[in-house]
Amino acid sequence: MKLTLRQMEIFLNVVKEGHLTNVAKKMGLSQSAISMSIKELENILNHPLFDRINKKLILNEMGRAFEKEIAPMIKKLKDIEYEFKNSVNKGMVRVGASTTIVDYLMPPILCSYMNNYPEVKVGLKEGNTQRIVELLKEGEIDVGFIEGRVNDPDIIKEIIGIDELIVVTTDQSLIIPSFIDTLQEKKWVLREEGSGTRDVFLDYIKDKVDHINIFLELGHTESIKSLLLNHQCLTCISKIAVRSELSDGKLMQVPLKKFECKREFLMIYHKDKYHSELFEKFIYFSKSMIKKMLNETR
């Protein structure tokens, strides 16, 4: 008897879910069919792949080694099947973007792209940088656009632009030339942990301040802007995100000395991603538009 793709798919789903019941529901099979498939797989390999602990299947040493070998292969096959069902100008591209990009750059890109290619559908998922990387590794999206750092050997990175982070407030008394350390005791509101904006800012100031008084963390840029408009506090934010508020005078940029906090906008995809013509055309279109929009903010 030989290994089958179905057995390997079931194995990977059991690894992910941990319970046969969940896998059975997800795959539309009976629990006994799932159990039988796992037993057949273990018989073929002549090794148990799971430890049965508290009615849950836990990967053992052999199971972890087997997963490491087959997971990239199964993902590659799924990518190829998915991509070949799409023609160059017809199909779907699954996109993930972190908050700043999804709010302020992706809407015009997607609208323009779908106007030019009406038979292409674009699925968009939002999350912080950490979540977008997870979605790529799970095969849930084809490409991601992020503003945070990524150190993962499975992820290919390409710089597509430079973003400037600035400190803003509504407190008139702070609109004087100063250094960042004079503001460390003020009330700061920042994004949540895992946010690219937060990580870049805190890394930039780590040698310039002893600490920073973070009194509130919020999960969305728009929530931070709303808070700032009603309370006298500070935040570090992408200049793109506050263009209209700065122009209208609703928010003010603090004129900090020796403060040039910039970050890279990255396009990322999995190293095993199959590059169809549809995929290549979409990323070329997106990179061109992002470059144009960033140039307009300078």
N, C-alpha and C positions, 0 to 999 in steps of 0.2 A: 504493500500500500504506500502511496506517495502523498506528500503534503499537498493540500489544496489552498487556493486563495481564500475560499470561504472559511476554512479552519483558521487561517491566520487572521482574517478580519474578526472572527468571533473571539479569538484569543486576545487581540488588541482591545476589543470592546470590554471584555471581562477585566483586563488590566485597568482600564479607565474607570469602570463602574464599581468593581469589587464584589458585586452581587449578581447572581445569575438571573434573578427576577427582573432587575433593571435592564439587563442586556436583552432578555427575552422580549420585553415590551418594546424596546428601542428597535429591535430587528424584526419584530413580527413573527417570532418563533416561540415554540414551547420551551419551558424551562428544561425539560428532559432532553430536548434536542441540543440545547446549549451545553448541557452537562456531558452528553454523549460525544459531542464534537471535541470538547476539551480532553476527555479520556482517550479518544482515538488519537489525538495529537500527541499526547504523552506516550501512548503505546508506540507510535511511529518513531518518536525520538528516543524511546527507551529510557525516559527520565521523567519524573514528576516536575511540573513547572510551577506549581503553587503549593504553599503550605495552607492547610485548612485550619484556621484559627478563629474561634468564636463565630462559626458559621459564615466566615468571610474568607475569600480567597486572597492570599497574600503571595506575591511573587517571591520565589526562592532564588538561589544563586543562578541556577540553570535558566529559570524563567526570565531573569533580568538580562542575561546574556542573549537569550533568544529574541527578546523584545528589541534589544539594541540592534540586532542584525536585520530584523524584518520590517521594523517600523518605517525606516526611510524608503524601503522598496515599495511597500504598500502605498505610502503617500505619493510616490512618484507615479505609480500606475493609476491612481485615482486622478491625479493632475492631468495625465495624458488623456484619460477617458473623458474628463470634463472639458478639456481644451478642444479635443477633436470634434466634440458636439457643437462647437461654436465656429462660425465662419469668421472671416476677417472683420466684417462690419455687421455682424449679427451674433448675439449671444449675451453673456453677462460677465461683468468684471466685479469682483468682490473687493472692496476697498475698506481699509481701516485708517483712522486718523486720530491723532491726539487733539486735545481740546482746542488749543489756539488755532490749529490748522483747520479743524472741522468747522469751527465757528466763523472764521474770517477769511479763509482762502478756498476751501472746498466748494461752497455753494456756487460761486460764479464759474468755477472749473467744470463742475458736473452739469450745470445748466447749459453752458456753451458746448460741452462735449455731446450731450444728448440731443441738442439742436442740430449739430452737425452729423450725428450718427443716430438717427431716431430708432433704429432697430436694435441698438445696443442698450441693455439695461445695466445700471450701476447700483450695486448694493453697498450701502455705507454703514459702517459700525464705528462708534465712538468709544474712546477709552483713554486712560493715561498711557504714557509710553510703555510702562510695564505690561499693561493689558494688551496693547497692540502686538507686542512681541509674542505674548502667549497665544493670541489668535492666529498669528502666522505659523507658529510651531504646531498648533492643533489642526492646521489646514482649513481654518474657518474663513480666511481671507487670502487674496492673491498678492496684495501689495499694501504696504503701510506707509503713512507719512507722519513723521514724528519730530519733536523738538528736543528729545532727551537723549541721553547717552545709552549706547547698547554695546555690551561686551559678551557676545554669544557667538561661538564658532559656526553655528548653523545659520546665522543671519548675515546676509550680504547688505552692506550699507553704501549709499551714494549721497554725497553732499549736493543739495539742490538749491541752497540759498543761505543767506546769513540774516539772522533776526537780531534786533537790538532790544534789550531789556532796559526799562527806565523805572525810576522811582516816582510815584505820583501820590497826590493827596488833595484834600480840599482845605487844608489848614494854611491860611495865608501867612502865618508866622514862620512857617518852615521854608518859604520861598525866598531863601537867601543862599548865597554860595557857601557851601560847607562840605565837610568830609563825612563819609558814611558812619564813622564811629561816633559822631556827635548825635546820631539818631538812634543808636542801638537800644536806648531805654524807652523810646517812644512805642506806642502800640502799633504792632505790625499784624496784618492779616495776610496769610499766604495760602497757596494751594495745598492739597493733601499730599501725604507721602506717596512717592511713585510718580509724581508730576514732574515733567521735564523742566518746566519753568522754575519750580521750587528748587530742584536739585542744582540747576545751573547757577541760580542766584546764591544759594548758601555756599556752594563750592567757591564761587568768586570772592565772597566776602570773608571767608574763613580766616584769612591772614590779616584782615583789616579791622576786625572787631573781636572783642572778648566773647560776646554772646549777642543774641538778638531777642528782643521781647516779643515773641509770637503769642498774641493773646487769642487768636482765632485761626482755625484752618477750615477752608471751604473747598468743596469738590468741583466748583465750576467758576470760570473767569467772570461770567456775567454776575454771579452772586457776589463776588468780591467788588466789582464795580458798583453794584447797587448799595453795598454796605458803605463804601467810601463816599458815595454821594450824600449819605445821611449821617455819617460819623467822621470825626476828625482822627483819622489814622493813616497809616502808610501801607503801600504794597509795592512790590517790584513786579512789573508786568510787561508783556510784549507791547512795543510801540504800535504795532498793527492793531492790537485789541482796543486801544484808546484813541485812535485817530480822531473820531468824531467828537469825543468828549473834550479832548485838548483843543480842537478847533472851536468848539462852542464855549470854551472857558468853564465847563462844568468840573473838569479836573485840571490840575496844574502839575507840571513836571518839576521836581525838586532839582535845582541846579547843583548837582554834586561835583566836587572837584576830584579829578583822577578816578572817575568812575566810568568805565567803558565795558559794560557787561553785554557780551554778544554770544550768540550760540548758533549752531548749525541746524538748519532744517534738513532732515534726512529722509530719503526714500529707502525703504527696506523691503526685502523679500527673502524667502527661504532659499538656501543654497541649492536645494533640489527642485526648485520651481521650474516647471516646463515653460519655456518662453514661446508662446504662440504669437502669430502676427497681431492678433487682437490685443494681447497683453502688451506687446512692444509699442503698438500704436497709442494705446491709452497712456502709458508712462511717458512717452515722448510728448504727447499733448499736455499732460499735467505739469511736467517739468518746465515746459516753455511758458505756460501761463503763470506758474508760481514765480518764475524769474521776472516776468514782466510786472507782476503786482508788487513784488518786493522793490523793484527799481522805482516804482511810482511813489513809494513811501519815503524815499531818501530826500 
